[in-house]
Every structure is written in structure tokens, then in C-alpha cells.
Amino acid sequence: MSTPENNDTSSIIREAIRAKREHKSGIEEDIAALEASLLADIEAFDLDAAERRAQREQNTSSPAGMSDSTLVFPEIVPTSAPRRPVASNTATRPVVEAPVPAPPSQTSTLLDQLRHQAETRQREMHTALAERNSTNEAIDQALKHLFFYLHEFVQQLNILKPAIPRQYPLIDKHVLAELTWQEGFADYRTQSQSAGALVELVSFSYRLIGAALPPIERDGPAVERFRATLFDFGLPFTCKEYKNERSYVERAEFQIGSEISVSARWRADFAKGVLILETRNLERLGSAVYTVRPHAVDQALLEEFGRLVLSQPNHFRDLARR
């Protein structure tokens, strides 16, 4: 017959075997109990109450009892955008818009004066430009008319080769005379395309042949002066010098050719709005300059210029001064 102690020992042994079989232990039971306790605490935790408690603690610890939540930082926005008021959790503030600067007064005396002066200046510049363009076109048309006339004029004279009854006094009693037309030429020149391609020059030149001159002698310093004069007139010549023992030119003998080169250049002066006629050996030996307005270049003026070339009675000077 078994005793009570044996029964207790047997019970303990059986419980241990059962616990081992079910993988349970005292430690596991303790862990399970702790987990259940934590879950219960989490479910019972009041989040709102914790926030209020933390807010009270923060207010108590802040200096002068002020809360950081009352601090409002300005909003940074572009200057062109209107500023919006920043919401505050303390109080609603009215929106105050910045005043817009008023435009300058339209009745400003200084601005009115400057505006009037600028408008007047623009009108003057426009008028001056229109007048200059009109004058330039008149010069261009005058030179074209002149070229067409001179081109035809030269062609006829190159065939006819008429006598030119003009005398060119040279020096002392020596005169170039008995002249005959040999050959003439007319040409023109225009501006570049970028400048307007206007006609700016009409050139007219021809050669005359006259009677031969006898040799002309010059002494001492007069030799070089006479040589320079012949160069200026464009007369062909030969010079035979006579020197002394010291190679000094005592005298010289000039043989002057009977050919005379004549030229007339009609040049546009767009800045002054006129034509400049530059002649050489036209009416006399040497150079001459005439100023002609473009509107004066008409058929009558061209006819008188032709008579001047042929050494016929003419009124070219009078018409050129119109």
C-alpha cells in the first residue's frame, strides 16, 4: 500500500512530464503574463491627456511663461506677389495691404517740356531726312540726264571732228589755236549699293589738236617755273637744257606739243545738295570750278554747255547761277 508522500512525488513527476510535453515552463508563463500586461496598458493609454500634460510641462519650463507656439514667423514670398497674412493660433489679425505708389502726375511741367521738345526734334529730323532724300534723288536724276546728253553729244562729235574756234594764250605772244576735235569720252560712277547706288559723278573729257608752236626759250630761274606751268596745264613738251661749266642750267628750250586735254567733271555734293563742276582747259588753260543746283540742270542748261564746249556764243554761266 502506497503512502501519501509517494503519491505527491508521483504527482509532481507527472506534472513535469506534462509540462515538458506541452513545451511550457515557468519562465514562459511569466513572459506571457508581461505581454498581456503591456497590451492592457497600451489600450488604456490616453494620447490626448498625454499631449495636454506635455504642453503644461513645457509652459511651466518656458521663460516668462510664454509658449513657443505663439511665435509667428513671416512668410517669404516674391516681391511681385501680394503678401498673405500668416495664420496664427492666438488671434485673427486683419489683412493690411501695402499702399500702391501712385504714377507720376501727368501734368508734370518738366516732363511736358521734355516730351514737347522730343516730339519737335523728331518732326525736325523726319522733315530734314525727307528733304535730304528729295535733294539726293534730284541730284541723281540731274546727273543721269547729264550723262545721257553728254554720251550722245560725244558720239556725234567723234564722227564730225569739228573745228573748235578757241584760242589758248600760253605765254608772251604764244597762243594755242587752230584747234580741231579729236576724240571725246563720257562716263559715270555710282555709289555702292549700301549707300543707295545713286550717281555721284559724270566725267566728260576730250582732246583737241592745234597748230604747232615754235620753240620757247626760258632763262635761269624761269626755266623751272615754266616747266611747272606746263605740267599744271597738262601740255606735252620736251625740254632741251643748256648748262654752264658748273652744271648750272643757264637756259632751256621748250618744244610744246599741239595737243590739249580738256575735262569737265560733274560731281555730286550730297551734303550741300548741289553739283560741283570742275573743269580743266575748258575755256582757258587752267582749272575752274562752278556750283550748280540740281534743279538748274535742264535741257536748256545742257544745250548751253554744249555750245560752250564748241566755243560758240552761249549763256551757260547765267543758267548755272539759277
DRENDO-1510 file (C-alpha; in Angstrom, 1 decimal, always signed):
<recs>
REC; n; res; u; v; w
REC; 1; MET; +0.0; +0.0; +0.0 .
REC; 2; SER; +1.3; +3.3; -1.1 .
REC; 3; THR; +2.0; +6.2; +1.3 .
REC; 4; PRO; +0.9; +9.9; +0.8 .
REC; 5; GLU; +4.5; +11.0; +0.1 .
REC; 6; ASN; +4.8; +8.6; -2.7 .
REC; 7; ASN; +1.6; +9.9; -4.1 .
REC; 8; ASP; +2.8; +13.6; -4.0 .
REC; 9; THR; +6.0; +12.7; -5.6 .
REC; 10; SER; +4.3; +10.9; -8.3 .
REC; 11; SER; +2.0; +13.9; -9.0 .
REC; 12; ILE; +5.0; +16.2; -9.3 .
REC; 13; ILE; +6.7; +13.9; -11.7 .
REC; 14; ARG; +3.5; +13.6; -13.8 .
REC; 15; GLU; +3.2; +17.4; -14.0 .
REC; 16; ALA; +6.8; +17.8; -15.0 .
REC; 17; ILE; +6.3; +15.3; -17.8 .
REC; 18; ARG; +3.2; +17.0; -19.0 .
REC; 19; ALA; +4.8; +20.5; -19.0 .
REC; 20; LYS; +7.7; +19.1; -20.9 .
REC; 21; ARG; +5.4; +17.6; -23.4 .
REC; 22; GLU; +3.5; +20.9; -23.8 .
REC; 23; HIS; +6.7; +23.0; -24.0 .
REC; 24; LYS; +5.7; +25.1; -21.1 .
REC; 25; SER; +7.8; +26.4; -18.3 .
REC; 26; GLY; +7.6; +29.0; -15.5 .
REC; 27; ILE; +9.6; +31.5; -17.5 .
REC; 28; GLU; +7.4; +31.2; -20.5 .
REC; 29; GLU; +4.4; +31.8; -18.3 .
REC; 30; ASP; +6.0; +34.9; -16.8 .
REC; 31; ILE; +6.7; +36.3; -20.3 .
REC; 32; ALA; +3.2; +35.7; -21.4 .
REC; 33; ALA; +1.9; +37.5; -18.4 .
REC; 34; LEU; +4.1; +40.5; -19.0 .
REC; 35; GLU; +3.0; +40.8; -22.6 .
REC; 36; ALA; -0.6; +40.7; -21.5 .
REC; 37; SER; +0.1; +43.5; -19.0 .
REC; 38; LEU; +1.8; +45.7; -21.6 .
REC; 39; LEU; -1.1; +45.3; -24.1 .
REC; 40; ALA; -3.5; +46.3; -21.4 .
REC; 41; ASP; -1.5; +49.4; -20.6 .
REC; 42; ILE; -1.3; +50.5; -24.3 .
REC; 43; GLU; -5.1; +50.1; -24.7 .
REC; 44; ALA; -5.7; +52.2; -21.6 .
REC; 45; PHE; -3.2; +54.9; -22.6 .
REC; 46; ASP; -4.9; +58.4; -23.2 .
REC; 47; LEU; -3.0; +60.2; -26.0 .
REC; 48; ASP; -4.8; +63.5; -25.7 .
REC; 49; ALA; -4.2; +63.6; -22.0 .
REC; 50; ALA; -0.5; +63.0; -22.5 .
REC; 51; GLU; -0.3; +65.8; -25.0 .
REC; 52; ARG; -2.1; +68.2; -22.6 .
REC; 53; ARG; +0.3; +67.2; -19.9 .
REC; 54; ALA; +3.4; +67.7; -22.0 .
REC; 55; GLN; +2.0; +71.2; -23.0 .
REC; 56; ARG; +1.6; +72.2; -19.4 .
REC; 57; GLU; +5.1; +71.0; -18.5 .
REC; 58; GLN; +6.5; +73.0; -21.5 .
REC; 59; ASN; +4.7; +76.1; -20.5 .
REC; 60; THR; +6.0; +75.8; -17.0 .
REC; 61; SER; +9.6; +75.4; -18.1 .
REC; 62; SER; +9.5; +78.3; -20.7 .
REC; 63; PRO; +10.9; +81.7; -19.7 .
REC; 64; ALA; +8.3; +84.3; -18.5 .
REC; 65; GLY; +5.7; +81.6; -19.0 .
REC; 66; MET; +5.5; +82.2; -22.8 .
REC; 67; SER; +4.8; +79.4; -25.2 .
REC; 68; ASP; +6.8; +78.9; -28.3 .
REC; 69; SER; +3.6; +78.2; -30.2 .
REC; 70; THR; +2.7; +81.9; -30.0 .
REC; 71; LEU; +5.8; +82.8; -32.2 .
REC; 72; VAL; +4.8; +83.5; -35.7 .
REC; 73; PHE; +7.5; +83.6; -38.5 .
REC; 74; PRO; +6.9; +85.8; -41.5 .
REC; 75; GLU; +6.3; +84.1; -44.9 .
REC; 76; ILE; +8.9; +84.7; -47.5 .
REC; 77; VAL; +7.2; +85.5; -50.9 .
REC; 78; PRO; +8.3; +87.1; -54.2 .
REC; 79; THR; +8.1; +90.9; -54.2 .
REC; 80; SER; +5.7; +90.8; -57.2 .
REC; 81; ALA; +3.2; +88.6; -55.4 .
REC; 82; PRO; +0.8; +90.0; -52.8 .
REC; 83; ARG; +1.7; +89.2; -49.2 .
REC; 84; ARG; -0.8; +86.9; -47.5 .
REC; 85; PRO; -1.3; +87.1; -43.7 .
REC; 86; VAL; +0.1; +84.2; -41.7 .
REC; 87; ALA; -2.4; +82.2; -39.8 .
REC; 88; SER; -2.0; +82.4; -36.1 .
REC; 89; ASN; -3.4; +80.2; -33.4 .
REC; 90; THR; -3.8; +83.0; -31.0 .
REC; 91; ALA; -6.0; +85.6; -32.7 .
REC; 92; THR; -7.2; +86.5; -36.2 .
REC; 93; ARG; -5.5; +89.7; -37.5 .
REC; 94; PRO; -7.0; +91.9; -40.2 .
REC; 95; VAL; -5.3; +91.9; -43.6 .
REC; 96; VAL; -3.5; +95.2; -44.3 .
REC; 97; GLU; -2.4; +95.6; -47.9 .
REC; 98; ALA; +0.7; +97.8; -48.7 .
REC; 99; PRO; -0.2; +101.1; -50.4 .
REC; 100; VAL; +0.5; +101.1; -54.2 .
REC; 101; PRO; +2.6; +104.1; -55.2 .
REC; 102; ALA; +0.7; +106.4; -57.4 .
REC; 103; PRO; +2.0; +107.1; -61.0 .
REC; 104; PRO; +3.8; +110.4; -61.7 .
REC; 105; SER; +1.5; +113.2; -62.3 .
REC; 106; GLN; +0.6; +113.6; -66.0 .
REC; 107; THR; +0.7; +117.3; -65.6 .
REC; 108; SER; +4.4; +117.5; -64.6 .
REC; 109; THR; +5.8; +120.7; -66.1 .
REC; 110; LEU; +9.3; +119.3; -66.6 .
REC; 111; LEU; +8.0; +116.1; -68.3 .
REC; 112; ASP; +5.7; +118.1; -70.5 .
REC; 113; GLN; +8.6; +120.3; -71.6 .
REC; 114; LEU; +10.9; +117.3; -72.4 .
REC; 115; ARG; +8.1; +115.5; -74.2 .
REC; 116; HIS; +7.3; +118.5; -76.3 .
REC; 117; GLN; +11.0; +119.0; -77.1 .
REC; 118; ALA; +11.4; +115.4; -78.1 .
REC; 119; GLU; +8.4; +115.5; -80.4 .
REC; 120; THR; +9.6; +118.7; -82.0 .
REC; 121; ARG; +13.0; +117.2; -82.5 .
REC; 122; GLN; +11.6; +114.0; -84.1 .
REC; 123; ARG; +9.5; +116.1; -86.5 .
REC; 124; GLU; +12.5; +118.2; -87.5 .
REC; 125; MET; +14.6; +115.0; -88.1 .
REC; 126; HIS; +11.9; +113.5; -90.2 .
REC; 127; THR; +11.5; +116.7; -92.2 .
REC; 128; ALA; +15.3; +117.0; -92.7 .
REC; 129; LEU; +15.5; +113.4; -93.8 .
REC; 130; ALA; +12.7; +113.8; -96.2 .
REC; 131; GLU; +14.3; +116.9; -97.7 .
REC; 132; ARG; +17.7; +115.3; -97.9 .
REC; 133; ASN; +16.3; +112.2; -99.7 .
REC; 134; SER; +14.4; +114.5; -102.1 .
REC; 135; THR; +17.6; +116.5; -102.8 .
REC; 136; ASN; +19.7; +113.4; -103.3 .
REC; 137; GLU; +17.2; +112.0; -105.7 .
REC; 138; ALA; +17.2; +115.3; -107.6 .
REC; 139; ILE; +21.0; +115.2; -107.8 .
REC; 140; ASP; +20.8; +111.6; -109.1 .
REC; 141; GLN; +18.3; +112.4; -111.7 .
REC; 142; ALA; +20.2; +115.5; -112.8 .
REC; 143; LEU; +23.5; +113.5; -113.3 .
REC; 144; LYS; +21.7; +110.8; -115.2 .
REC; 145; HIS; +20.1; +113.4; -117.5 .
REC; 146; LEU; +23.6; +115.0; -117.9 .
REC; 147; PHE; +25.3; +111.7; -118.8 .
REC; 148; PHE; +22.7; +110.7; -121.4 .
REC; 149; TYR; +23.1; +114.1; -123.1 .
REC; 150; LEU; +26.9; +114.1; -123.0 .
REC; 151; HIS; +27.1; +110.5; -124.2 .
REC; 152; GLU; +25.1; +111.3; -127.3 .
REC; 153; PHE; +27.0; +114.6; -127.7 .
REC; 154; VAL; +30.4; +112.9; -127.7 .
REC; 155; GLN; +29.3; +110.2; -130.2 .
REC; 156; GLN; +28.3; +112.8; -132.7 .
REC; 157; LEU; +31.4; +114.9; -132.3 .
REC; 158; ASN; +33.7; +111.9; -132.6 .
REC; 159; ILE; +32.2; +111.4; -136.0 .
REC; 160; LEU; +32.2; +115.1; -137.1 .
REC; 161; LYS; +35.5; +116.1; -135.6 .
REC; 162; PRO; +34.6; +119.8; -135.9 .
REC; 163; ALA; +36.9; +122.8; -135.6 .
REC; 164; ILE; +36.9; +124.5; -132.2 .
REC; 165; PRO; +37.4; +128.2; -132.8 .
REC; 166; ARG; +39.1; +128.9; -129.4 .
REC; 167; GLN; +42.4; +130.3; -128.6 .
REC; 168; TYR; +44.5; +129.4; -125.5 .
REC; 169; PRO; +47.1; +132.1; -124.7 .
REC; 170; LEU; +50.2; +130.4; -123.2 .
REC; 171; ILE; +53.0; +132.9; -122.6 .
REC; 172; ASP; +54.1; +136.2; -124.2 .
REC; 173; LYS; +52.6; +136.1; -127.7 .
REC; 174; HIS; +52.5; +132.3; -127.9 .
REC; 175; VAL; +48.9; +131.1; -128.4 .
REC; 176; LEU; +47.5; +127.6; -129.0 .
REC; 177; ALA; +45.0; +128.0; -131.8 .
REC; 178; GLU; +43.5; +126.3; -134.9 .
REC; 179; LEU; +42.1; +123.5; -132.8 .
REC; 180; THR; +40.2; +120.5; -134.0 .
REC; 181; TRP; +38.2; +117.9; -132.1 .
REC; 182; GLN; +40.0; +114.6; -132.0 .
REC; 183; GLU; +38.2; +112.2; -129.6 .
REC; 184; GLY; +35.9; +112.5; -126.6 .
REC; 185; PHE; +34.6; +110.2; -123.9 .
REC; 186; ALA; +31.7; +110.3; -121.3 .
REC; 187; ASP; +31.4; +108.1; -118.2 .
REC; 188; TYR; +29.7; +108.0; -114.9 .
REC; 189; ARG; +30.2; +106.5; -111.4 .
REC; 190; THR; +27.6; +105.4; -108.8 .
REC; 191; GLN; +27.7; +104.9; -105.1 .
REC; 192; SER; +27.8; +101.5; -103.5 .
REC; 193; GLN; +24.5; +99.5; -103.1 .
REC; 194; SER; +24.6; +100.0; -99.4 .
REC; 195; ALA; +24.9; +103.8; -99.8 .
REC; 196; GLY; +21.9; +104.0; -102.2 .
REC; 197; ALA; +23.6; +103.4; -105.6 .
REC; 198; LEU; +23.0; +107.0; -106.6 .
REC; 199; VAL; +25.0; +108.5; -109.4 .
REC; 200; GLU; +27.7; +110.6; -107.8 .
REC; 201; LEU; +30.0; +111.6; -110.8 .
REC; 202; VAL; +29.7; +112.2; -114.5 .
REC; 203; SER; +33.0; +112.7; -116.3 .
REC; 204; PHE; +33.4; +114.3; -119.7 .
REC; 205; SER; +36.8; +114.6; -121.5 .
REC; 206; TYR; +38.2; +115.2; -125.0 .
REC; 207; ARG; +41.3; +116.1; -126.9 .
REC; 208; LEU; +42.0; +118.9; -129.2 .
REC; 209; ILE; +44.8; +119.2; -131.8 .
REC; 210; GLY; +46.1; +122.6; -132.8 .
REC; 211; ALA; +48.9; +124.2; -134.8 .
REC; 212; ALA; +52.5; +123.5; -133.7 .
REC; 213; LEU; +54.2; +126.2; -131.7 .
REC; 214; PRO; +57.7; +127.4; -132.3 .
REC; 215; PRO; +60.3; +126.6; -129.6 .
REC; 216; ILE; +60.1; +128.8; -126.5 .
REC; 217; GLU; +63.2; +129.7; -124.6 .
REC; 218; ARG; +63.4; +130.5; -120.8 .
REC; 219; ASP; +66.5; +131.6; -118.9 .
REC; 220; GLY; +67.7; +131.0; -115.3 .
REC; 221; PRO; +65.0; +130.5; -112.6 .
REC; 222; ALA; +62.3; +131.0; -115.2 .
REC; 223; VAL; +63.1; +127.5; -116.6 .
REC; 224; GLU; +61.6; +125.7; -113.6 .
REC; 225; ARG; +58.6; +128.0; -113.3 .
REC; 226; PHE; +57.7; +127.5; -116.9 .
REC; 227; ARG; +58.2; +123.7; -116.6 .
REC; 228; ALA; +55.8; +123.6; -113.6 .
REC; 229; THR; +53.2; +125.7; -115.6 .
REC; 230; LEU; +53.3; +123.2; -118.5 .
REC; 231; PHE; +52.8; +120.3; -116.0 .
REC; 232; ASP; +49.8; +122.1; -114.4 .
REC; 233; PHE; +48.2; +122.6; -117.8 .
REC; 234; GLY; +48.8; +119.1; -118.8 .
REC; 235; LEU; +50.6; +120.1; -122.1 .
REC; 236; PRO; +53.0; +117.6; -123.6 .
REC; 237; PHE; +56.5; +119.1; -124.1 .
REC; 238; THR; +60.2; +118.4; -124.5 .
REC; 239; CYS; +62.9; +120.5; -122.9 .
REC; 240; LYS; +66.5; +121.0; -124.0 .
REC; 241; GLU; +68.7; +122.4; -121.3 .
REC; 242; TYR; +71.9; +124.4; -121.7 .
REC; 243; LYS; +74.3; +124.2; -118.7 .
REC; 244; ASN; +77.5; +126.1; -117.8 .
REC; 245; GLU; +80.8; +124.7; -116.6 .
REC; 246; ARG; +79.3; +124.2; -113.1 .
REC; 247; SER; +76.4; +122.2; -114.4 .
REC; 248; TYR; +74.0; +125.1; -113.7 .
REC; 249; VAL; +71.1; +125.4; -116.2 .
REC; 250; GLU; +71.5; +128.8; -117.8 .
REC; 251; ARG; +68.7; +128.5; -120.3 .
REC; 252; ALA; +66.3; +125.9; -121.7 .
REC; 253; GLU; +64.4; +125.5; -125.0 .
REC; 254; PHE; +60.8; +124.1; -124.8 .
REC; 255; GLN; +59.1; +122.4; -127.7 .
REC; 256; ILE; +55.4; +122.2; -126.8 .
REC; 257; GLY; +53.1; +119.7; -128.4 .
REC; 258; SER; +49.9; +120.9; -130.1 .
REC; 259; GLU; +47.6; +118.6; -128.1 .
REC; 260; ILE; +45.3; +120.0; -125.4 .
REC; 261; SER; +43.4; +117.7; -123.0 .
REC; 262; VAL; +40.1; +119.1; -121.7 .
REC; 263; SER; +38.0; +117.7; -118.9 .
REC; 264; ALA; +34.7; +118.5; -117.1 .
REC; 265; ARG; +33.8; +116.5; -114.0 .
REC; 266; TRP; +30.2; +116.9; -112.7 .
REC; 267; ARG; +30.5; +115.8; -109.0 .
REC; 268; ALA; +27.6; +115.4; -106.5 .
REC; 269; ASP; +27.9; +117.1; -103.2 .
REC; 270; PHE; +25.1; +115.4; -101.3 .
REC; 271; ALA; +26.0; +117.1; -98.0 .
REC; 272; LYS; +25.4; +120.6; -99.5 .
REC; 273; GLY; +22.7; +119.4; -102.0 .
REC; 274; VAL; +24.5; +120.8; -105.1 .
REC; 275; LEU; +26.6; +119.8; -108.1 .
REC; 276; ILE; +30.2; +120.8; -108.4 .
REC; 277; LEU; +31.5; +121.3; -112.0 .
REC; 278; GLU; +35.3; +121.1; -112.1 .
REC; 279; THR; +36.8; +122.0; -115.4 .
REC; 280; ARG; +40.3; +121.9; -116.8 .
REC; 281; ASN; +41.4; +123.8; -120.0 .
REC; 282; LEU; +37.7; +124.2; -120.9 .
REC; 283; GLU; +37.5; +128.0; -121.6 .
REC; 284; ARG; +41.2; +128.7; -120.9 .
REC; 285; LEU; +44.3; +126.9; -119.8 .
REC; 286; GLY; +44.0; +126.0; -116.1 .
REC; 287; SER; +41.2; +125.0; -113.8 .
REC; 288; ALA; +37.8; +126.5; -112.9 .
REC; 289; VAL; +35.0; +125.4; -110.5 .
REC; 290; TYR; +31.2; +126.1; -110.8 .
REC; 291; THR; +28.4; +125.3; -108.4 .
REC; 292; VAL; +25.1; +124.3; -109.9 .
REC; 293; ARG; +21.9; +123.5; -108.2 .
REC; 294; PRO; +20.4; +120.1; -109.4 .
REC; 295; HIS; +17.1; +121.7; -110.4 .
REC; 296; ALA; +19.0; +124.0; -112.8 .
REC; 297; VAL; +20.2; +121.0; -114.8 .
REC; 298; ASP; +17.6; +121.0; -117.6 .
REC; 299; GLN; +17.7; +120.8; -121.4 .
REC; 300; ALA; +18.4; +124.5; -121.8 .
REC; 301; LEU; +21.5; +124.3; -119.5 .
REC; 302; LEU; +22.8; +121.2; -121.3 .
REC; 303; GLU; +22.4; +122.9; -124.7 .
REC; 304; GLU; +24.3; +126.0; -123.4 .
REC; 305; PHE; +27.1; +123.7; -122.1 .
REC; 306; GLY; +27.4; +122.0; -125.5 .
REC; 307; ARG; +27.8; +125.5; -127.1 .
REC; 308; LEU; +30.5; +126.3; -124.5 .
REC; 309; VAL; +32.4; +123.2; -125.5 .
REC; 310; LEU; +32.2; +124.1; -129.2 .
REC; 311; SER; +33.3; +127.7; -128.4 .
REC; 312; GLN; +30.0; +129.1; -129.6 .
REC; 313; PRO; +28.2; +132.1; -128.1 .
REC; 314; ASN; +26.3; +130.8; -125.0 .
REC; 315; HIS; +24.6; +131.7; -121.7 .
REC; 316; PHE; +25.9; +128.8; -119.7 .
REC; 317; ARG; +27.2; +130.9; -116.8 .
REC; 318; ASP; +23.9; +132.7; -116.4 .
REC; 319; LEU; +21.9; +129.4; -116.4 .
REC; 320; ALA; +24.3; +127.8; -114.0 .
REC; 321; ARG; +23.7; +130.5; -111.4 .
REC; 322; ARG; +19.9; +129.9; -111.2 .
</recs>
